[in-house]
Amino acid sequence: SMHKFLTIPRLEELYNTKQGPTNPMLFHLVRDVKQGNLPPGYKITLIDIGLVIEYLMGGTYRCTYTRKRFRLIYNSLGGNNRRSGRNTSSSTPQLRKSHESFGNRADKKEKMRHNHFIKTAQPYRPKIDTVMEEGKKKRTKDEIVDIDDPETKRFPYPLNELLIWACLMKRQVMARFLWQHGEESMAKALVACKIYRSMAYEAKQSDLVDDTSEELKQYSNDFGQLAVELLEQSFRQDETMAMKLLTYELKNWSNSTCLKLAVSSRLRPFVAHTCTQMLLSDMWMGRLNMRKNSWYKVILSILVPPAILLLEYKTKAEMSHIPQSQDAHQMTMDDSENNFQNITEEIPMEVFKEVRILDSNEGKNEMEIQMKSKKLPITRKFYAFYHAPIVKFWFNTLAYLGFLMLYTFVVLVQMEQLPSVQEWIVIAYIFTYAIEKVREIFMSEAGKVNQKIKVWFSDYFNISDTIAIISFFIGFGLRFGAKWNFANAYDNHVFVAGRLIYCLNIIFWYVRLLDFLAVNQQAGPYVMMIGKMVS
């Protein structure tokens, strides 16, 4: 079988084979990620391939080949010696320990994949399950990997590894064939689309004379079209399951999702598909059940909290395809149990009498209607309202508008020697805003700190926020630290310099409004046009 065929040494041999068509760009990519010249006859290792894959995928993607567990197994198999041509049978006893065996038995793979889909497609697990899983993970830390066991040299999903190999070697026919077999077809199509697109960009940047860039771009479009067609077919068969596929956590692809892969690949037809847009709309609204005039209903409920009780909320069945936090899921489960008990008590005894089949069906329908129409408790309504993304957005927007009005007032009126109440509020807002930005950096999905910072600074508005925060506190230091040796504060040049920095700094905060307008259906496209024209 393919599990027995594809081992770690054999996959590495495939990357270094001279038979068949080769991709010279792969050698250049390895040289770029290693940041140095490679000696003649250098053999590419799977560690190098992992770095190349992370470079091409970008963002916070983490390849299996670069993880600590794989490195331990790779080195224990003689990965370091293989590069220098020494005997591969030597291995140190210290490397025989790892978290768990890299390759599992073939009969366990299907069961693991099935359980994985159930847990991630319906991300509503009780906390007990999470605690049990964490305990299992702790118990597997001290497991020993048997180097003599051939299963340690194999991959759980060998066809996925071969698909990546075919893409990096620019073997499109082989990649299409491998895509048709194995698991996670949609994810594989999106990953291949992203890899080809990144390789096309690298080929264009390297100023190659041939048409390699256009060829790779065409390959990327082919796999992108396959992903869109697969999504369309899934959406026609089952809308709910198709939306679950988009948020299905892919353990073999750096815990990413199909939706994240499509966005990183800039596959606009996939993101613009009806299934994706419906999912994004449902995620944006949270548990709020409103389709028209949502913005003024939310603002009214924020300003007048009793109006929250008048809003409509989705049922548990309507929220089944939307990912939720563990606490929200636990509250939903508790509500469903309580509601079911209350409903069964309220059902009249006539429903359970032995009557005709038609009457029994009517009783069941009545029970279903009562279950669906059962309202949430008051506390749950407030919780669902304040945890909806659209409500959080409008809270942030209103607070930001209030901050801008206060900051504008501070800049326009005459500044006194000591900060006014309005200025202290502005200072406190920017200080907490800076703390939030630091939290965003360290809470990102990237592994290393330098990668977290790199990914965070890849966004233009994050760069703008950094400049705005630093320049503001420089102005505050000049304005507050000036010595009061003058009768008029404006005769002090240090004080005036601090005020001028305040006046220039407010420009960055007004530019930040474009980020809020980007989510609007009418103003959003114009914001994108402004960005393209400026760049």
N, C-alpha and C positions, 0 to 999 in steps of 0.2 A: 504494500500500500504506500501512499504518499507519505504517511507518517514514518514509515521505516526507511523510505528513500532519502528524505531530506534531513540531513544531520547538520550540525554546525560546521564541521570541516568541509562537508560537501557543498554547502551554500557558499562558503568562502571560496571554494574552488571554482564555482560558477562565476563569481565576480571577477576572477583572474584568468578565466579561460580565454584562449586566443582563437578558438574555433567559432565560426559563424560571425555575424556582424557585431562589431564592438562600438562603443560610444566613447570617443576621445574626451568628450566633455566631462565624463565621470572622473577621470584622472585629474583634470584641472580643478574640479570641485573639491576633491580630496586635498589637493594642494592648498586651496583657499581656506578650507576649514582648519587645516593644520598650521596655516600661516607660516609656511616655509617651503623651501625647495625639497623635492623628494629625490632620493638617490636613484640611479639607473637600475631597472629591474625590480623596483619596489613592488611588493605584493600588498594589495589592498586588504585590510582586515575588516571584520564586521564592526569593530569599534569605529573605524573610519566611516563605514557606510552609515552607522547610526548618527554620526555628526553631520554627514551630508543630508540625511533625511530631515534632521531637526532644522538644518539651515534652509532647506527647500520648503518645509512646511511652515516655518516661521512661528511667531507668537510664542505660546507656552507649550508647544508640542514637545513631548519627551518620548524618544524612541526606546524600544525595548533593548536595543543593542548597547545603549549607553547607561543603563541602570546598573546599580551596584550588584544586584543578584546575578545578572547575566555576565558581568565582568568577572565575578568570582568563578562562575562555571567555565567561562571562556579561558581564563588563565589556568585553571586547574586542568583543562584539556590540552594545555601546551600552546595557548594562543600567542604568548610572547616568544616562545621558542620557534614557532612556525614562521615568524617574520624573518628570523635570522638563519633559518634552515637547519636548526638543531633538532634532536630527536623529540618527538611529540609525546613520548610515553612518560617522561619525567613530570612529576607534579609534587608540590609541597603539601604536607599533611595539614598545614594551617588553612588551606583553601578548600578543605573538604566540608566546611560548615557554610550553610546558607539558609535563607529563610524557608525555602521549600524547593522541591524538584522543579526544574524549568519545564520539563516535558511530562505530561500526565499520561496515564494509560488511555488507549483509544476508546475503551468503553465508557470512561468517565467524562470524556470531552463533550459528548452530546448532552449528557445530563447537566454538566456544568453550564453549557451554553443555554440550555433551556431554562434553568433556574436563573441565570443571569438576565435573560429577557424578561422573565416574570417580575423580577425585583426592580428592574430599571424602567421598563415600559409602564409599570404601575408603581411609581415611587411612593407608596404609602405603607411603609412598614412600621409596626409598633416599635417602641424603644427597646422592648425585651429582645427582639431579634437582633438589633444593633449591638446590644451588650454581649449577646452570645457570640456574634460574629467577631467582635473585638477580642473576646476571650480565646476564640479559635486561632485568630491571627497571632496572639501572644504565645500560644502553645506551639505554633509552627516555627517560631523563631529559632529554636534550638535543634530543629531537625537536621540530620546529616545527609548530605548528598553523596550517593555512592557513585564514584567516578567510573567504576567498572560497569555500571548499569547503562546499557545503550539508550535508555529512555532520556537520560540527562542530555544527550547530544541532539535531541529532536525538538520540534516546535509543536505547540498546541494546535496552531492553524498554519500548516505548511503552505497551503495555496496562497495565503495572504503574503507570506514572505517571498514566494516565487513571483507574485504579481508585482511587488516592489522591485524585485530584481529585473523583471522584464521592462518595467518603465525606465529604470535607471540605465539599462543597457540599450534603450531605444528600440525594443523589439515589440512593435505595436500589435502584430498578428498574434504573437504569443501572449501578450497582455490581454487581448480580447478573449482569447481562448481560456486563460486562467480566470478571467472575471466571471465566466459562465459557470464555473464550478466553485464549490465551497460555500461558506457562510458570509453573511453581511454584504450582499451584493451592492446595495446602495452606498454603504460606507466605502467599499473598495473603489467604486466608480468615482466618488468624490475625492478620495485620496489620490487616485491616479490623475484626476483632473488638476488637482493642486500641484502635484509634482511636475507634471508636464508644463503647466503654466509658469512655474518658477524656473524650470530649466530653459524655457523659451526666453524668459526675461534675462537670464544669465547669458544666453547665447547672443542676445541682442546687445548686451552691455560689453561683451568681449569683442565686438566689431568683427565677427566672422564674415568672410566673403560669401560663403555658400548660403543656401536658404534653410539652414538648420532651425533658425528661430521660427520661421513660418511653418515648417514641418511639425515642430513640437507644439506650436499653437494649435494646429489642426488636430493633432492627437488629443490635446486637452479638450477641444470642443467636442470631439467624438465621445469621450467619456462623460463630459458634461451633459450631452444629449441623452446618453444612456441613463444617467441618474434622473433626469427630468421625466423620461418615458417610464421608468420604473416607479417614480412617485405618482405619476398620472394613473398607471395601472393599479397601484395599491389604493389610491384614493377612490377609484371607481368601485373597487370591491368592498372596501370597508373604510369609511372616513375616519372613524375613531382610531382604529389600529394604525392607519397611515400617519395620523398626527402623533401617535405614540412612538412610531419609528423615528420621527424627527428628534425626539428628546431621549431616545434610547441611549444609555451610557455605554460607550464602546470601550470595554476594558482592554482590548487588543490594540486600540488606537489612542493611547494616551488619555483614556477616560473622556474622550471628546464625544460629541454628538454629531449626527448628520447635519443638523442646523448650523452648528459652529463650523463644520468643514465647508459647507456651502458658502457661508459668509466669508470665510478666509480665502476661498477660491474665487470670490467675486463672481459666482455663478448666478447672475441676475435672473435668468428664467426659472431657476429652482426657487429662489427666494420670492419671486413674484407669483409663484404658483398659488392657486386658490387654497390648497391644503396648508401651505406655509403661512399665508396671510390670515387664514382662519385661526391657526394656532397662535400666531403672534397677537392677534386681537383678543383672544381668550386669555392669554397670559397677561396682557396689558390691563384688562379689566379686572382680573382676579376673580373673586366670587361675586362681584357686582353684576347683575343681570340688566344691562341697559344698552340700547343700541342707538338711540337718538338723543341729541342734546345732552350728551354725557358730561361735557365740561361744566355747564352751568349747574347741573344737578350736584356735581362733586363740590364745586365752589360754594354753593348754597349750604350743603351739608357740613362743610368745613367751618363756615361762618356761623351756622345755626345747627349745632350738634343734634338737637331733637329730630331734625329732618332725616337723620340716618335711619330711624325706625320706619320711615315711609318708603325706603328704597326696596327694590326686589333683589333677591339673592338666588344664586344657582344652587341646585341640589348636588348631592354627592355624585350622582350618576353623570351630571353635566360637567363635573370637575375631574372625572377619572383620567382624562388625557392630559391634564395640566400638571406639571411637576410642582410639588409643594415641599415646604420644609417639614422636618420631623415633628415639630411642635404643632404645626397646622394640621398635619395628618392625624396626630393623636387626638386633637380636639374634634376633628371630623368623625373619627371612629367612635368617640364617646357620645357625640351627638346622635349618630345613627343608632347606637344601642339604646339610648334613652328614648329616642323618638319611636323606635319599634316597640318598646315596652308600653309607651303611652298609647300608641295607636291600637295595639291589641286589646288594651283595656277599654278603649272607647268604641270598639267595633260592636255593634248590636248582636245579640245572640241569634237573631234570625238568620244571620249569614251562615252560621254553622249548622243549621237544621238540615235534615235530610229532605231535600226538595229536588225538583227536577234539575237536570244538568244545566239548563239555561239559567235557572235561578242561581245555581252555584257559580256559574261564570260571571253573572252580574255581581255576586258578592265579592269575587276576586277582583273584578274591575273596580268596584267601590273601594276595596282595601288599597289597591294600587293608587287610586286617585287621592285617597287620604294621605298615603305615604308621601306622594309627590308634593301635595299642597301643604304639608306640615311645615310650619314656619320655624325659623331659627329662634333660639332664645335671645333675649335682648343683649346679654353680654357677648354672645357669639356674633351678633350683628355689628357691634362696635369693633370687635376684634377683626372681623372680615373686612370691614370698611377701612380701618386704618392700616391694614396690611396689604391692601390692593396697590399695585404699582402705579395706577393712574392717580390715586389719592396721594401717594408719596411724591409723585411728580408735581402735583399742584401745590402741595404743602411747600416743597422746595422752591417752586416758582414764586409763590406769594411772599415767602420769606426773603427771597433774593430781591424782589421788587421793593420791598420795604427797606432792605439794606441799601439799595441804590438811591432811594429817595433821601435817606439819612446822610449818605455819603455826599450826595449832591448838595444838600443843605450845608454840610460842613465846609465844602469847597467854596460855595457862593458867598456865605456870610463872612463877616470879619472874624478872623481867628484870634482868640484871646491867648494870654500867656499860659493859662492852664486849660487842659482839654475840657470841653463841655460834656454834658450827659450824652448828647447825640454822638459826639466823637468817641466817647468810651464804648458806646454800643457798637460802633463801626469797628473799633479796635478788637473788641471781644469777638465779633463775627468773623473777622479775617483770621484771628488767632485760632479759633475752633475750626475754621475752614482749612487752615494749614495742617492741623492735627488730622483732620479727615483725609487729606491727601496723603499724608504719611501712612495712615492706616490702609489706604487703597494700594499703596506700593507693596507693603508687607503681606497683605491678604490676597494678592494676585496668585494665579495658578502656577506661575513659573517656579522652578525649583531653587535656583541660586539667586542670591541677592542682586548680583550684577545683571542677571537676566531679568529680574523683576523690574529693575530701574530702566533697563533698555526697552522693555515692552511698554512700560508706562510712559516713557518719553516719546514713544512712536506716535502718540496722539498730539495734534497741534494744540488743542485747548489745554492739555496738561502742561505743555511748554509755556503757553501764555499765562496760565495760573501761577506757575513757578516764578516767572518774571514779575508778575503783579504782586505776589506775596513778599518777595525779597525786596523789591523797590519800595513797597509800602512801609515795611519796618525800617528801612534805611531813612525814609522821610520822617517816620515817627521818632527815630533816634535823634535826627538833626533838630526836629521841631521841639522835642521835649528836653533834649540835653543842652540846649543853648543857654549860655550864661546871661542872666538878666542885669546887664550893666548899662542898659539904655532906658530912657524914660518911655520911649515908644518901642514896642516889640519889633516893629517893621524896620527899625534902624539896625537891627541885628541881622547880619547877612546869613548867619547860620540858620536862624529862624525862618528867614525868607526862603532859603534853599529848601528847607523841609516842607514849607507850604507849596512851593513850586513842584516838588516831587509828588505831593498829594494831588495837585491839579493834573499832572501828567499820568499819574497812576490810575486815575478813575477811567481813563480811556480803555484800559485792559478789561475792566469790569463791565463796561458797556458792550465791548466786543463779545464778552461771554454770553450776552443775550442771544447771539446767533445759535448757540448750542441748544437753547430752549426752543427756539423757533424751528429747529430742524425736525422736530417730531410732529409739527403741524402739517396737515395734508395740503393746505394751500401755500403756506410760506416755506415748507420744507424744500421743495424743488428749487425755489429761488435761492435759498441758502447754498445749496449744492452748486448752482450756477455761479454764484459769487465766488465760492472757493475755487472753482475751476478757472475762472477768469483771472483771479488774483495770482494763482500759481502759474 
